[in-house]
């Protein structure tokens, strides 16, 4: 494997040297040493600036853990849950709901289009829902959903909102102030190692969590509400990965969120401009739906071939689509530490060379 391989996948992203170095530092025993509690408190305060929320929990497990934990902690058998979906991850929420005995009502839209606001409103008018799930950035298709109108509707009907923002937090603004449970993870825009989920939880969501008979121990969010106050954690915390996340958030805050968001937008626009120059089309074809963290290109049955050649000939690692789009979509991740103009140019140069 080449030492200068460039990994432009939409997560896990490249982990910068200061973050990798922090993994090797001695760490305290989180169960018996006061230093860890102080460190964890400081880390949550740093994350509050990124989330715009002051009630966070950091779980030991990558982002999927957060999705399942939110459902496990909010849903009881028989509860109806509205699953908004215009992609594979939005549809995937239904599986979690059904696994915990809930009734998943999938409000589906075309994968290349936005969420269907009219259909959402019609479902809300037709019956009661305990919660609603949705995805901010559908990474497999490069679609960034406009959540504000949907969140406004859910607030009107007093429905708890659960948002998968794993691929957007730290790379583009997320309306966390209107979200009841907002799920992020370390391996995307934070550019930290995989293995941690970070959630913000609103007062309304905590009330429902406390009233829910959770059918899991490890996934139960309720103990996290008072973990810091009681100076006790539900399980042994992964100190090394938490230290790495701490440094990753320091780097993000030093740069400033506004600058970070601008850097992602600049890289996304460059990627789209170079795509047009190559005569390729986006997936989705409406550029206003394209995420600033990942660009998906339509390549009509050539995705795996192009992926392999770009890796073998140019040491650039890309991702293909998922499910039905596996061989028709090539994905470029310009998120987190990877969102640099020089990285996008090298990637697009490699794609251009292979296409020629």
N, C-alpha and C positions, 0 to 999 in steps of 0.2 A: 504494500500500500504506500502510495507516494506521500511524502511529508507535507507537500503543498496542496494536497487535495482540498478543493473548495466544496463545502457541503451547503448547497442552496435548497435544502428541503424545507417544507413548511412545518418544521419541528420533527424531532428535536433539533434545536439550532446549535450553532457553534458556541462553545463555552469559552469566554475570554480567559487569558492567563491568570489575572488576579483572582478570578473565581475558582479556577482549578487549584491554585496554590492554597486557597483558604481551606480546601478539602483536607489538606495534609496537616493542618494545625492540630495540636492537642485540644481535646474538647472535654468539658466537665461531664461528670455523671449526672444526667438530667434528673434523676430521681432523688439524689441526696445532697447535691451541692447548690447553694443559693445562687451562685454565679449564673447558672443556666436560667433560672427564673428571671433574673434581671436582664439577661441577654434576650430571652424570648419576648419580654415586655417591650424592650427597645425595638426588636424586629417588627412586632405588630404595629408599633407607632410609625415606623418608616413606611410600612405597607399601607397604613391609613391614608398617607398622602397620595399614593398611587390609586387607591380604590375610591377615595372620597367618602369613606365610611369609617366609623369608629368601633365597629363590632365585628372582629375577624376571628377565624379559626384556621389553623394550619394543620393539615392532616398528612399522615405518613402514607403516601400512595400517589401515583400519578393521576392526571385529571379525571380519568374514568371513575376513580374512587369518589370524587366530589359529586359527579352526576348521580351515581347510585346512592350515595349517602343522603343527598337532598331528597330523593324520592322515598328512601327508606324511612326518613325521619318525619316526613310530612304526610305520608299516605297510609291509610288503613284499608283493609279489605272492603270493597264496595264503593270507595271514593271514586268519583268521576274526575278525570284529569284531561285537560285540553292540551294536546301535543301539537304545537304549530311546527310545520315541517315543509321546507323547500330544499331538502337535502338528506343525505344518509344519516347524519348525526341527529337532525331533528326527528327523523322517523325512529331512530334508535331509542329515544326517550320512552317510547311506547313499550318497549320490551322490559325496561326497568319497572314501569308502572304495573304491568301485568304480573311481573315476578313477585310483587308485593301485594297482589290481590286487588289492585285498583282496576278501574275500567278506563282504558285509554281511548279517547276520542281524537283521532288524528285529523287535523285540519290541514290537508295537503295542498301544496302549490307546485307549479312547475319548477324543476331544479334550476332552470336558467332564468327564473323570474323572482320577484319579491314575494314576501309573505302576503297572503290574500286577506286584507283587512276586512273587506265586506263579509267574507266567509267566517272570519273570526267573530265578528259582531253577531252574525246570524246564529252561530253556535251558542254564544253567551246569552242571547235572547231566548233560546230554545230550552235551556235547562241550567241547573246549578253545577258548579265545578269547585272542587276543593283547591285546585291549583292549575297553573298553566305552565308548560315548558316550551323553551325555544332556544335557538342558537344564534349568537350574534354574527360570527364569521363561520360560514360553512367551508371549512378548509378544502374539502375534496373538489369543490367547484369554484372557489375563489369569490363567492358571493358574500357581501357584507350587508346584513339586514338592517333596515331602519326600524329600530325598536320603539321609538318614542310614541308613535300613534297606537301601537299595540298595547304598550304599558299603560297608556292613558285609558284605553278601553277596560283593561283588567282592573284598574283602580276604581272605575265607575261601578263595576260589578263585584267589587271586593273579593277578587280572586288573587291568591298568592302567586307571585311570578317567580319562576326558576329559569335562570339564563346561563347557558354555556357560553362563557366569554374566554375560553381557554386560548383561542388563537387571536384574540384582539386586545386583551388587557396588557397595557404597557406599550402598545404599538399604535393605538388610535383611541380617541375618546369613547368611553362606555358610559351610558346613563345610569350609573350605579345608584344614584340618589332615588331613582324610581323603581329599582329592582329589589325584590324581597330576598332572594338568595342568588348571589352572583358568583359564579365558579370560575376560578382561574387555575393555572398550573405553571410550574417552573420552567418547563422545557420549550416554551414557545418564545414570546417576546421578552421575557425576563432573561433569557440566555443563561439559565442555571441548569444544573444536571436534572434529568427526569427523577421523579420520586416524591414530589410534594404537590398537594392540592391546597389552594388558598380560597376560602369562601368568606364573603360578607353576608351577614344575616340581619334582616330588619327586625324591629320590635314585633311587627305583625307575624313574621315568620317564626320568631321565638315562641310567641303565644301558641301558635298551632303545633309547633314541635313539642312543647311541653304537654299539650293536650292529646298527643298522638301516642298510641300504644305501639312503640317501635318493635319490629320483628328481627332486630339485629343488635348485637352488642358493639362490634367494632365500628359499624356504620352509623351508630346513633350520635347525632349532633348535640343532643341535650347537655351532656356533661361539659361541653366546651363553653357553654354560656358562663359558667362560674369557675372555669379552670384556673385562671389567673388569680381571681379573688380568693379562692380556696387553696392556692399554691399546690395544686395537684393536677396531674395529667392522666387522661384515661388509659394511656399505655406509654411505654418507654419511647421517648422522642428521638428521631434520627439526627443526632447532633451535627454530624459532618455536612449533610445536605442542607441543614438549616443555616450553618455558617456560610456555606457557599451562596445560598439565597441572600443572606445578609449583604455580602459583598456585591452581588449582582444588583440589588436594589440601591446600594450606595452609588454604583456607577450610573444607574439610571437617574437618580436624584441629582447627582453632580452635573450631569448634562442638562437636566431640566426637562420636565414632561413636554412642554411646548416645543422644544428643540427636537426631542425624540420623535414626536408626532410628525413634525415637519420633515425630518430625515426619512421617515417611512413613506410619506406622501411623495417626496422627491424621487425616491428609488422606485416606487410603484409607477409613477408617471414615466420615468425613463424606461422601465421595462415595457410599458404599454407602447411607448413611442417606437422602441426598437422592434417590437412585435409587428406593428403596422408596416415598418420598413421592410420586414421579411415577407410581407404578404400573408401573414397568418391572422386568424380570427381569435377573439377571446371567447372563453366560456365563463360567464354569460356574455352574449354579444352586446348588451347594454353596459357601456363603460361606467355609467353612474352607479351600477351595482357592484363594481369590482372593488375588492378589498385592498387597502394599502399594505397588507402584510403578506399576501400571496396572489400570484397571477396564474390563471389556468389558461392554457392554449389548446385550441382544437387542432388535432393532427391526424385525424381520420385513420385509425388503425395502425399508427406508427409509433405510439407512445413508448412501448417497451424497447423497440429497436433504437429509437433516438436516445432514450435514457441510457442504454448500454453503450452506445457509441460515444456519447458525450463523456461518459465516465472513463471508458477505456482510452480514448484518444486525447482527452483534454483535462482529465482529473477533476471534473466537475460533477457533483452528485445532485441529481434532480429526482422528483417523485412523479409517478403517474397518477391517473385518477383512480377512483375506487368503484367497486361494484360494476355496473353496466358501462361505466366510463373508463375502465381500467386501461384499455388500449387506444382510447380516442382522445384522452386529455393528458397533457404534460404540464406539471406544476412546478413553478419557481417560487421558492420561499424567500422573500426579502423581509425578514422579521428579526427583531432583536439585534444582536451584535452583527448579524449578516446584512443588515440593511445599510449597505455602503455603496456609493456610486460605482467604485472600482469593482466591487463584487458583481454588480448587475452587468457592467460592461463586459467583464470576463465571461460571465455566463452566456450573455447574448452573442458574444464573439464566437464562443464554442458552438452554440446552436446554429449560427449562420454558417460556420465552416462545415458542419455535418450536413446541413441542408444542401449546400452547394456540391 
